[in-house]
Amino acid sequence: MQPGDLLDLDITDVAHGGVFIARHEGRVVFVSDAVPGERVRVRLTETAKSSFWRGAVVDVLDASPHRRPHVWAAADVEVDPDLRPGGADFGHIALPHQRELKTRVLLDALERFGGLEQPSATMSGARPVLSERGEVLAEESADATRWRTRVSLHVDDAGRVGPFAARTHRVIEVDDLPLATAEIARVARSLSAPAGRVDLVQPADGRVRVVARPGALRDGRSGSPRRGAGPRRGAQRAVAEDAAARKTVVEEVDGRPFRLDAGGFWQVHRLAAHTLSSAVADAVRDAGGDDPEAQHLDLYGGVGLFAATLAGLGGPATRITTVESDPAATEHAGENLADWIGARAETARTERFLARLQAQAGAAERARLGRGVTLLDPPRAGAGRDVVDAVAALAPASVVYVACDPVALSRDLGWFRERGYDVRRIAAFDLFPHSHHVEAVALLQREP
């Protein structure tokens, strides 16, 4: 069969990556825009591999009771698959069932890649922000829309602005961005920019910043920009882009300000930083991580969000080092952690920092590290075996792992378990509603 051919298929399960599983003559077919339990008509999109094909639903023959009109009309099943924007691959599924499916994917990964028998995890949405008197200051909308405070759009050579179609670099013009905040959606409707990528950022002050990245393409696997080498004009654009990206903005988490570059990393969901910070605090409390003699590490620390969480639990003299490879983020982390005399921020790749610490730490420092918490918040690919080995060699009492990919998390947890750490709890959070993505906070502790 060839791309464009049609098949009627039964959807049996969900797979990691926002696709669903069907089979045709023994071959797996990964299908987008489906729901487990449905019978659907599928247009094949990839048939080159012998092990699996890919396809997209063009007609629902027997609908799941969990199917809903898509939260983003432009991505609805009634639209031609080639014209559907990516970024909301669960938007056609009732929200409670989305979370059930995400939990299923997480538990399957923990069992298959982490080696956990009968794994368990909690799943919830974004936590509301409460006042000291318990009043709700901010919470998820009823339909879980308008949560994105960071959006990347793309501009093609014809001047079209919009998201990419799923699994392509083809720009789709849309009338609305229902997952973005209302202000970002408004700015996007009147946006014009040179060909490349445009990042829209709305920090705590509510004003949308526009960071144009002329000539930048987005890598479909990693989401990182790839910049073409251009002539002098391209270099001038890069300088202008850098200036816009480096402008400082301020985010706020539970009353504490965090300075960062407009183009720097911050959690996308407007409640994510609060949710994850409070979940990390829960894990550290469960671990007994308030030992005043302990030394803590915050690896892949960004601008110091989780370092501030740990230090806030331990008091002004808390010893904590946050490690980040981006010098601009480290500079901001130093400012953001200035209230704690025992906090410091280092610019280094995590694996190199750990190797240096392993070689240079004396007995007293090792003892303090052994009583402390090491927190990891790695990129989507995970920490990897070398980092897990290096952390385990330092033997911290507890490890708190913040993850945005179930398979990478599960693989790394499996390596920690091989090195004597037990998984005590995993709390998952639906901080990317209407997409397949999920965040999780895991607590591991050394076996006695």
PESUL-V169833 format. One record per pair of residues at least 12 apart in sequence whose ideal C-beta (glycine too) atoms are under 6 Angstrom apart, sorted by the first residue. I is the first residue (numbers start at 0). J is the second residue. D is the distance in whole Angstrom. If there is no record, write none. Layout:
I;J;D, I;J;D
//
This chain:
0;43;6, 0;46;6, 2;43;5, 2;44;6, 2;46;6, 4;43;5, 5;40;6, 5;42;6, 6;23;6, 6;41;5, 7;40;5, 8;21;4, 8;41;5, 9;38;5, 10;33;4, 10;35;5, 10;37;5, 12;35;5, 13;35;6, 13;100;5, 15;104;5, 15;406;6, 17;88;4, 17;435;3, 18;31;5, 19;33;4, 27;51;4, 28;52;5, 28;54;6, 29;53;5, 30;54;5, 31;55;5, 32;55;6, 32;56;4, 32;76;5, 33;56;5, 34;63;4, 34;65;5, 34;66;5, 34;92;6, 36;63;5, 37;61;6, 37;63;5, 38;60;5, 38;61;4, 39;56;5, 39;59;5, 40;57;5, 40;58;4, 41;54;4, 41;56;6, 42;54;6, 42;55;6, 42;57;5, 55;80;4, 56;76;5, 65;92;6, 65;93;5, 65;96;4, 66;91;6, 67;93;5, 69;90;5, 69;91;5, 70;90;4, 70;177;6, 70;433;5, 71;87;5, 71;90;5, 71;177;5, 73;173;5, 74;87;5, 84;162;4, 84;171;4, 84;173;6, 85;163;6, 85;165;4, 86;162;6, 87;433;5, 87;434;6, 88;434;6, 88;435;5, 89;433;5, 89;434;6, 89;435;6, 90;433;4, 94;143;6, 98;122;5, 98;429;5, 101;437;5, 102;122;5, 104;405;6, 105;120;6, 105;405;5, 105;427;6, 106;118;5, 108;405;4, 108;406;5, 108;409;4, 109;409;5, 112;406;6, 112;409;4, 112;410;5, 113;409;4, 113;412;4, 113;413;4, 114;413;5, 120;425;4, 120;427;5, 121;426;5, 122;427;5, 124;139;5, 124;429;5, 125;139;5, 125;270;4, 125;274;5, 125;430;6, 126;274;4, 126;277;6, 128;273;5, 143;432;4, 144;177;5, 144;178;6, 145;180;5, 145;181;6, 146;268;5, 146;269;6, 147;178;5, 147;179;4, 147;267;6, 148;180;6, 148;201;5, 148;269;5, 149;200;6, 149;267;5, 150;179;5, 150;183;5, 150;199;5, 151;196;6, 151;198;5, 152;197;5, 153;170;5, 153;196;5, 154;192;5, 154;194;5, 154;195;6, 155;170;4, 156;194;5, 159;172;5, 160;190;5, 161;173;5, 180;201;5, 182;201;6, 182;207;5, 183;199;5, 183;201;5, 183;207;6, 186;199;6, 186;207;5, 192;211;5, 193;213;4, 195;212;5, 195;213;4, 195;214;5, 195;215;5, 196;212;4, 196;215;4, 197;211;5, 198;210;4, 200;261;5, 202;248;4, 202;250;5, 203;249;6, 203;250;5, 203;251;4, 208;261;5, 210;243;5, 210;244;5, 210;261;6, 210;262;5, 212;224;6, 212;240;5, 213;236;4, 214;226;6, 214;227;5, 214;229;6, 214;233;6, 244;260;6, 244;261;6, 244;262;3, 245;260;5, 246;261;5, 248;261;5, 250;265;6, 252;272;5, 252;273;5, 252;276;6, 257;302;6, 257;335;5, 258;331;5, 258;334;6, 259;302;5, 259;331;5, 260;327;5, 263;328;6, 264;301;6, 268;430;4, 271;430;5, 272;304;6, 274;428;6, 276;308;5, 278;426;5, 278;440;4, 279;305;5, 279;308;5, 279;399;6, 280;308;5, 282;399;5, 282;440;6, 282;442;4, 283;312;6, 283;372;6, 286;397;4, 286;442;6, 288;372;4, 288;397;6, 289;312;5, 289;313;5, 290;370;5, 293;367;6, 293;370;4, 293;371;4, 294;318;5, 294;367;4, 294;368;5, 294;371;5, 295;309;5, 295;319;4, 295;371;4, 295;372;5, 296;320;6, 296;373;4, 297;321;4, 297;374;5, 298;322;5, 298;349;5, 298;375;5, 299;349;6, 299;376;5, 299;377;5, 300;321;3, 300;322;6, 300;323;5, 301;323;6, 301;328;5, 302;328;5, 302;331;4, 302;332;5, 302;335;6, 303;321;5, 303;332;4, 303;335;4, 303;336;5, 305;374;5, 306;319;5, 306;321;4, 306;336;6, 310;339;4, 310;342;6, 315;339;6, 315;340;6, 316;341;5, 317;339;6, 317;341;5, 318;341;4, 319;342;5, 320;343;5, 321;344;5, 322;345;5, 322;347;6, 322;349;6, 322;352;5, 324;348;5, 326;346;5, 329;344;5, 329;346;4, 332;344;4, 349;386;6, 350;385;5, 350;386;5, 353;389;4, 357;392;6, 368;393;5, 368;395;6, 369;394;5, 370;396;6, 371;395;5, 372;397;5, 372;399;6, 373;390;5, 373;395;4, 373;398;5, 374;399;5, 375;400;5, 376;401;4, 379;403;6, 379;404;5, 380;407;6, 381;407;3, 381;411;5, 382;411;5, 384;414;6, 387;411;6, 387;414;4, 387;415;6, 391;418;4, 397;444;5, 398;443;4, 399;442;6, 400;441;4, 401;440;5, 402;439;5, 403;438;6, 408;439;6, 415;443;5, 419;445;6, 419;446;5, 420;443;4, 420;445;6, 421;444;6, 421;446;6, 422;443;6, 423;442;5, 423;444;6, 424;442;5, 425;439;6, 425;441;5, 426;440;5, 427;439;4
//
